[in-house]
Amino acid sequence: MKRFHRDAYSVMIGTLLLFGIIWLMLATLNPVR
């Protein structure tokens, strides 16, 4: 169970990082603000 929790945590962090990278790319490509 601990390993499963660790995997879920790593997946969550990865998703957050991916979202951040996409947001940064969008912000740099289309500077709205």
Secondary structure, DSSP 8 states (H G I E B T S, - for coil): -HHHHHHHHHHHHHHHHHHHHHHHHHHHHS---
